[in-house]
Amino acid sequence: MAVKFEFYESPNTIGTRKKRYHARVVNRERISTDHLAQEIHHSSSLTVADIKATIIALSEKLAYHLKDGARVHIEGIGYFHISLTCPETPTPHSTRANNVKFKSVTFRADKYLKKQLADVKTKRVLTRRDFEQLFTLTRATAGRYITRLAKEKKLCNISIPHNPIYEPMPGFYGKEKLPEPEQETDTATE
């Protein structure tokens, strides 16, 4: 298993002579609470309902303490606190308290979580631009090929439609084919 990424131009270098790029994760898979609860259930003696109730209670208590301005540390996961926003002001006395608003929840990973992720593997993905350069095609021709391969279910877009990132479907271009589901035989008719 590897984290799929692509390079993007850093926004603070657009329009300058010095272009810089940064790697960004492109997998848009979302793991739901139900999915996590099932996985935890299979590796513990807790029921799925107990796990989901605990996650909901954790979320509610986290919000309760963050609303009070506290920094919350969940051991093994990380630190949470809120950030604020307000209009630009020449002096602190010229801004009223009701102009200061909630901006976001800031998260800083715990050392234990970082240690768990230290050996993560990465893998670069295929973009239309890579396809063009790989096969020396024009932009339009590469786009047509990719569209055809996606329609034939040989490639799939693992990103968003306006910024597609393609990955081979199972069974194509060196990606292992998924095992066929076992078919149950009806022994009553035999």
C-alpha positions as CSV (number, residue, x, y, z in Angstrom):
1,M,0.0,0.0,0.0
2,A,1.3,3.4,-1.0
3,V,0.2,7.0,-0.7
4,K,-0.6,8.3,-4.2
5,F,0.7,11.9,-5.0
6,E,1.2,14.4,-7.7
7,F,3.3,17.6,-7.9
8,Y,1.6,21.0,-8.0
9,E,3.1,24.4,-8.5
10,S,3.3,26.2,-5.2
11,P,1.0,29.2,-5.2
12,N,3.5,31.8,-3.9
13,T,5.7,31.2,-6.9
14,I,3.1,31.8,-9.6
15,G,4.2,34.7,-11.8
16,T,7.8,34.5,-10.6
17,R,10.8,33.2,-12.5
18,K,11.5,30.6,-9.8
19,K,8.9,27.9,-9.9
20,R,8.6,25.5,-7.0
21,Y,6.5,22.5,-6.7
22,H,5.1,20.6,-3.7
23,A,3.7,17.1,-3.5
24,R,0.0,16.6,-2.7
25,V,-1.9,13.5,-1.8
26,V,-4.5,12.8,-4.5
27,N,-6.5,9.9,-3.1
28,R,-9.9,11.2,-2.3
29,E,-11.1,8.1,-0.5
30,R,-13.1,8.9,2.6
31,I,-13.2,6.4,5.5
32,S,-16.5,6.7,7.3
33,T,-17.3,6.2,11.0
34,D,-19.2,3.0,10.1
35,H,-16.1,1.7,8.4
36,L,-13.8,2.6,11.3
37,A,-16.3,1.0,13.7
38,Q,-16.3,-2.2,11.8
39,E,-12.5,-2.4,11.7
40,I,-12.2,-1.7,15.4
41,H,-14.9,-4.2,16.1
42,H,-13.0,-6.9,14.2
43,S,-9.9,-6.3,16.3
44,S,-11.5,-5.9,19.7
45,S,-14.3,-7.2,21.9
46,L,-16.4,-4.0,21.5
47,T,-19.6,-3.9,19.5
48,V,-20.0,-1.7,16.5
49,A,-22.7,0.3,18.4
50,D,-20.4,0.8,21.4
51,I,-17.6,2.1,19.1
52,K,-20.0,4.5,17.2
53,A,-21.4,5.8,20.5
54,T,-17.9,6.4,21.8
55,I,-16.9,8.3,18.6
56,I,-20.1,10.4,18.8
57,A,-19.5,11.2,22.5
58,L,-15.9,12.0,21.8
59,S,-16.9,14.5,19.0
60,E,-19.5,16.2,21.3
61,K,-17.0,16.5,24.2
62,L,-14.3,17.7,21.9
63,A,-16.6,20.5,20.6
64,Y,-17.7,21.3,24.2
65,H,-14.1,21.9,25.4
66,L,-13.0,23.7,22.2
67,K,-15.9,26.1,22.5
68,D,-14.5,27.0,25.9
69,G,-11.1,27.8,24.3
70,A,-9.4,24.7,25.7
71,R,-6.7,22.8,23.8
72,V,-7.6,19.1,23.8
73,H,-5.0,16.3,23.6
74,I,-6.1,12.9,22.7
75,E,-3.2,10.6,23.4
76,G,-1.9,8.7,20.4
77,I,-3.8,11.0,18.0
78,G,-3.0,14.6,18.6
79,Y,-3.8,18.1,19.8
80,F,-6.9,20.1,18.8
81,H,-7.5,23.8,19.3
82,I,-9.6,26.5,17.5
83,S,-8.3,29.3,15.4
84,L,-10.1,32.7,15.0
85,T,-10.5,35.3,12.3
86,C,-11.3,39.0,12.4
87,P,-11.2,42.0,10.0
88,E,-7.8,43.7,9.7
89,T,-7.5,46.3,12.3
90,P,-5.1,49.2,13.0
91,T,-5.4,48.8,16.8
92,P,-6.8,46.1,19.0
93,H,-9.2,48.6,20.6
94,S,-10.9,49.3,17.2
95,T,-12.3,45.7,16.8
96,R,-15.3,44.6,18.8
97,A,-15.5,41.1,20.2
98,N,-18.5,40.2,18.0
99,N,-16.3,40.8,14.9
100,V,-13.9,38.0,16.0
101,K,-15.3,34.7,14.6
102,F,-14.4,31.0,14.7
103,K,-12.2,30.1,11.7
104,S,-11.2,26.5,12.0
105,V,-10.1,23.6,14.2
106,T,-6.4,23.2,14.1
107,F,-4.9,19.7,14.5
108,R,-1.3,18.8,15.4
109,A,-0.4,15.1,15.3
110,D,0.8,13.4,18.4
111,K,4.4,12.0,18.3
112,Y,3.0,8.4,18.5
113,L,0.8,9.0,15.4
114,K,3.7,10.5,13.5
115,K,5.9,7.5,14.5
116,Q,3.2,5.2,13.2
117,L,3.3,7.0,9.8
118,A,7.1,7.3,9.6
119,D,7.5,4.4,7.2
120,V,4.7,5.4,4.8
121,K,5.4,4.5,1.1
122,T,4.6,6.9,-1.7
123,K,3.7,6.4,-5.4
124,R,3.4,9.0,-8.1
125,V,0.2,8.8,-10.2
126,L,-0.5,9.4,-13.9
127,T,-1.8,12.7,-15.2
128,R,-2.7,13.7,-18.7
129,R,0.5,15.7,-18.9
130,D,2.5,12.6,-18.0
131,F,0.6,10.7,-20.6
132,E,1.4,13.3,-23.3
133,Q,5.2,13.2,-22.5
134,L,5.3,9.5,-22.1
135,F,3.9,8.9,-25.6
136,T,4.8,12.2,-27.2
137,L,1.2,13.1,-27.9
138,T,-0.6,16.5,-28.2
139,R,-2.8,17.6,-25.3
140,A,-6.0,16.8,-27.3
141,T,-4.8,13.4,-28.5
142,A,-3.7,12.4,-24.9
143,G,-7.1,13.6,-23.6
144,R,-9.0,11.4,-26.2
145,Y,-6.9,8.3,-25.4
146,I,-7.5,8.8,-21.7
147,T,-11.2,9.3,-22.2
148,R,-11.4,6.2,-24.3
149,L,-9.4,4.1,-21.7
150,A,-11.7,5.4,-18.9
151,K,-14.8,4.5,-20.9
152,E,-13.4,1.0,-21.5
153,K,-12.9,0.8,-17.7
154,K,-9.1,0.4,-18.0
155,L,-8.3,3.7,-16.2
156,C,-10.2,5.4,-13.4
157,N,-10.1,9.0,-12.1
158,I,-9.2,8.9,-8.4
159,S,-9.3,12.6,-8.0
160,I,-11.8,15.4,-8.8
161,P,-13.2,16.0,-12.3
162,H,-11.5,19.3,-12.8
163,N,-8.1,17.9,-11.7
164,P,-8.2,14.3,-12.8
165,I,-5.6,11.8,-11.7
166,Y,-5.7,8.4,-13.3
167,E,-5.0,4.9,-12.0
168,P,-5.2,1.6,-13.8
169,M,-8.2,-0.5,-13.0
170,P,-7.6,-4.0,-11.5
171,G,-6.3,-6.4,-14.2
172,F,-4.8,-3.6,-16.5
173,Y,-1.3,-2.2,-16.9
174,G,0.3,-4.3,-14.2
175,K,-2.3,-3.8,-11.5
176,E,-3.4,-7.2,-10.0
177,K,-6.8,-8.4,-10.9
178,L,-9.2,-8.6,-8.0
179,P,-10.0,-12.2,-7.0
180,E,-13.4,-13.5,-8.3
181,P,-16.0,-13.9,-5.5
182,E,-16.7,-17.5,-4.7
183,Q,-20.0,-18.8,-6.0
184,E,-22.2,-20.8,-3.6
185,T,-23.5,-24.0,-5.0
186,D,-27.0,-25.1,-4.3
187,T,-26.6,-28.6,-2.8
188,A,-30.4,-29.1,-2.4
189,T,-30.8,-29.5,-6.2
190,E,-28.0,-31.9,-6.7
